[in-house]
Amino acid sequence: MTLVTTKEAPGVSPGAASVTIEIFEIGGGLADEVKAASGASPMSCYQCAKCSSGCPVADRGDLKPHELVRLVQTGQRGTVIASRFIWECTSCHTCVTRCPQSVDIPAMNDALRAISVAEKAAPAGTAVPVFNKIFLDNVRKRGRVYELGLMMAFKLRSRRLFDDVDKAPAMLAKGKLPLLGRRVRGGSGRADLFRRAVAAAAQEDGES
């Protein structure tokens, strides 16, 4: 069990918060599971925090990158897969380039997102899983993204109907949101690719 609390950091402006992680119990094979799924090695991290000092979204999540890795190392599964940070990560790879151990946190986050979705643990405040599903459905059906259809479906499913609506006229005027999206040939090949990906994921789950 892990208790994660936030408190005012001394010498920091009001409203700035630091995360305190108190570990009462250590166990589980989360690090091995993440390494097998992603190829990244959580246990290579020695907590220098260079990843967090350069992360452009470190202040948006409930955890910082090095804190997330430490929780993975110590098997704190519930806290990790319910974390908002794994969804805030943009996979910019700043953390990887700064890390003296080359710990691939974006790859780890991809694996953790899959676990989070499978176990229905994604935090309620994030719409990223919804966006990802609509995006992949677009690619599977059309071979490319249909931007206008994607945004309409995303806003309906996420109920964020009026977010960024003021940007739509300019995007339409510049042709960034075509009314009729194009399709790419090879639908049967794409369908087969998606089927194989699902089958491979199911096989990995059965072996783990």
N, C-alpha and C positions, 0 to 999 in steps of 0.2 A: 504494500500500500504506500502511496506517495501523497503527501500533502503539499500542494502548490499554493502559496499565498503571495499577495503583492503588498508592498509597503512603501512608504515614502523613503527614498534614498537620501542619506545625509548629504548636505551640500548641493543638492539638485533642486531646481526650481519646482514650485508647487505643482502637483499634477503628474510629475514624472514618476514612474514606478519602476521598481526592480523586482525580479522574481526570485523568491527564496524557495529552494527545493529541499525538502526534508525527507530523507529516505528511511523508512522504518523496516522495510523488508526487501530483500534482494532475491531474485530467482526467476526462472523461466528461460526459454530459449529464443526470446524475441530477436536478439542480435544475430543468432544463427539463421533465423527465418528471413530476416531482412537481407543478410548477406547472400543467401541462396537465391532470393528473388531478384536482387538488384546487382549483385557483383561487387557492391561497395562493402568496405570493412569497417563497421562501427567501432570495433575494438582497437583500431589503429589510432583513434583519437586520444590525445593526452590533455585535452581541455585547456589549450592555450587561449581560446576565445578569439583568435584572429578572424574566424569566419563571421562571428557576430559583430565585430567592430567594423566590418566592411559590408555587411548585408544591407541592401537598400530597403528591405521590408521588415527588418528586425523589430521595429517599433510598432508594427501593425498586428503582430500575432501575440498569443498568450505566452509563448516561449521564444527564446532566442535559439539560433542554430546549435550552438555548443550545448545548451541545456537539453535540447531535443536528443542529441546524440548520447548524452549522459543517461537520459532516461531509457533509451534503447539498450545501452550497455547493461543497465541494471534491471532490465526486464519489466519495466513499468508499463505494461501493455495498455491498460485502460486509459491512463493519462495520455499516452502517445497517440493512439488512434482516435481519440476524441479531441485532439489538439487542433486549434484553428491555424496554427503556423504551417502545418503540412499542406494546407490549401492556399495559404497566402504566398508561399514560395513561387517565384516566377521562373525558376530554373535558369537564372542568368549566369550561374557558375562562378560568380565572384568568390564564393566560399571555397570552391575547389582550387582556384588559382592562388588563393592566399594561404591555403592549408599546407603546412610543412610535411604532412603525412598524406596529402592528396586524397582525403576522405571525401567521397562523392555524395554529399548530402542531397542534391537534387535526385539522384538515382534512388537513394534511400526513401525520399519522400514519395516517389512514384510507387514503390512497393508498399509503403505505409498507407497511401491513399487507397490502393486496391484492397488492403485488409480492412480499412475503415469502412469502405462501401460494402464489402462482403458481410461485415458484422454490424452494419447499420449504425455505425458510431459517429458518423460525420456530424459536426456541430450544426445546430439549427441555423446559425447566423450566416452560413456560407452557401452561396449558390453555385459554386464551382462544379460540384458533381453534376448538377443539372445541365450546366453549359457544356461540360465535357461529353455528356451523353448525346445531346442534340448535335454537337459538332461531329461526333463519330457517325451518327445516323445520316447526316448530310453526306459525308464522305462515302459511306457504304452505298447509299442510294444513287448519288449523282457523280461520284468520282472526284468531287471538289466541293467547296463550301458555297452555298447559296446564302449570301450575307443577309439579305432582307428577310428571307424565310427563317434563318437562324435567329435573328434578333426578335422577330415576332414570336416565335415559339418560346424563346428564352424568357421574354417579358411575361408571356401568359403563364408559363409554368412557375416562374419565380415570383410572380405577382408584383414585379417592379415595373409597372406599366408606364410610368411617366419619367423614370430616370433617364437623363440624357436626351429627352425627346426634343430639346431645343437644337440639338446637333443634326437632326434628321434632314431638314431642308437643305443645308449646305452640302451634306453628303450625297443627297439625291441630285443636286445641281451639278456636282463634280463627277457623277457617274459611279460613286462608291457603293451605291445600293441599287443595282439594276433590278427592274421590276420582274424580269424573267431570267431566272438563273440558268446557266448552261449546264449541260450534262456531258460527261466524258464516257466514251465507249468502254466496253469491257466489264459490264455489270456482273456477268457470271463469274469472271475471274476475281472480282472484288468480293463477291459473296463467298467464294471458296476460301479466300484469304481470311475473311472474318471468321468463318467456321473453323478453320485450322487454328486460329488464335484462341478461340473459345475452348476448343478441345485441348490445346496445349496447356492453357491455364487450369482447366479441370484436372488434367493429369498431374500437374504440379501440386495442386491442392490434395489430390489423393495420395501422393507420395510423401507429403509433409506430415 
